[in-house]
Amino acid sequence: MSSGSFRTRLPGPVRNGWSTAFRHSLGRLPFPLSRRVPPSRLLHLAPPFLLDDYTPRYQLLSSLDAAKKRSAAYAHLSNCNLCPRLCGVNRYETTGMCLIGENVKVNVIAPHFGEEPCIQGHHGSGSVFFSGCNLRCKFCQNHDIAHQRNGFDLTPEQLAEWYIQLQDVGNVHNINLVTPEHVVPQVALSILHARDLGLRVPIVYNTSAFDSAASLELMAGLVDIYLPDFKVWEPATSKRLLQADDYAATAAESLKIMHRQVGDLSFTGDGIAKSGLLVRHLVMPGKEGEGARIMQFLAEEISRDTFVNIMEQYRPAAHVGKPRRRKPSSSSPTAEAVGQSDAGAGAPSEEEVRYADINRAVTNEEVGLVRRAAEAAGLWRFNDPPRHEGFAM
Ligand code: SF4
């Protein structure tokens, strides 16, 4: 909860959404709550989201369940229909749309300080940036990693050893798997191996939400925090900008499964998130209506207690703003792009660049509209700067 005054500014959804068990427990108190909590005391975190202690889920997995997950992971690799692309390839021999075969390709492994305060904490989030992706976002902010095979190959066992380095040397708060949708079998094997090596920090699954039910089933019991991005709502938009017309339907189902597995985001008393769902939405130019629809979905079909990060840092990248390709003409048979045929003629106009409609930053009005829609829908846990010392919770 981001407010500094829990008792006086408890929002309606929480007040109404508190569990029956909690209200019953109040009834069993030997004296009124007002006598137990002095009026001047300010609590920064609603009790349902405060954990006394936390043991990562993978630590609690039985040996039998771990063995089942290992064999399922190997089976998926030999006939990969693990994500909604359904390539059906044997990844020991070839690659599908994600471009990644038997071993993962990793671009960066490091403590990362660009995440939400409750994820990065004071020591950073132990981030592993995987190369490759099963989406083809025209505006991809990590284009050089996601759309190209760019990095070094690691086996699941080598990956696990890096997790241990991040934990023991980096002292990170968690292992943050960035864009893991297309390497779920390898990630599952690496977590199970790292468990045997002594891993004890939570696992963050940092995804585009273009996951399948099968891959999320494989991750059940291995992931502590799901960190999905819900990008756009309209099929026409996702077809044009993500090359996936079923994106929103897939993401909606994925979020439901994630929430069923881990629930709402919860913290230990140090303000570090340990378990649950944290949803990101990058506001897109001119797509604020879709953002508002996503907020409505979260409130109505996931939980009004969903922790949400409405992000405003969109910038044109990847294909956006590049010169528009033109078909070769008889007078210029080899010209493939305006940039080539107009060489020396100056920068192309807005009409000549690709995806001109999203070739700008978002406005305060667009971001504000999504935020107001979220609040109107009943959401209240946002990644706002805290008004007290500590993290937003
Ligand atoms: S994970 Fe890769 S190979 Fe498997 S279905 Fe998805 S895109 Fe295809």
Residues whose N, C-alpha, C, O or C-beta is under 5 A from the ligand:
A	BS01	SF4	C80 N81 L82 C83 R85 L86 C87 G96 M97 C98 N134 E181 H182
